Amino acid sequence: MLRTILIADDNPEIRQTLKDIFTEKGYAVELAEGGFEALACLKEKFIDVIVLDLMMPDRSGTQIFDTIRNISPLTGIIIYTGFKQYEDSTYAQSANKFILKGSDMDELLKAVEAILA
């Protein structure tokens, strides 16, 4: 069964890079450039893992975090942000993994694999 990853990030280069990496690893990938789009995707289909940016237009990752947990409680959440100050936040503690942008891509891949194991 093909596992699906949702990349929710307002940066088109990051979305495309992550899509290429995860597609190459055999995952189905959905893309969302903001919180509303991410929530719409979660309501339409089951997502195994969401890679969630915290700072996005329309609805940020912090604004939709609890909603994600409510509408799709089995979806793993990886916070993928450039804002180190969130590292000890309740969001980081409630997520399956917190990863700073710029970290080694292997860390992100291992986090996804651990959630899906």
Helices and strands as residue ranges (DSSP letters): E 4-8, H 12-24, E 28-32, H 35-44, E 49-52, H 61-71, E 76-81, G 84-86, H 90-94, E 97-100, H 105-116
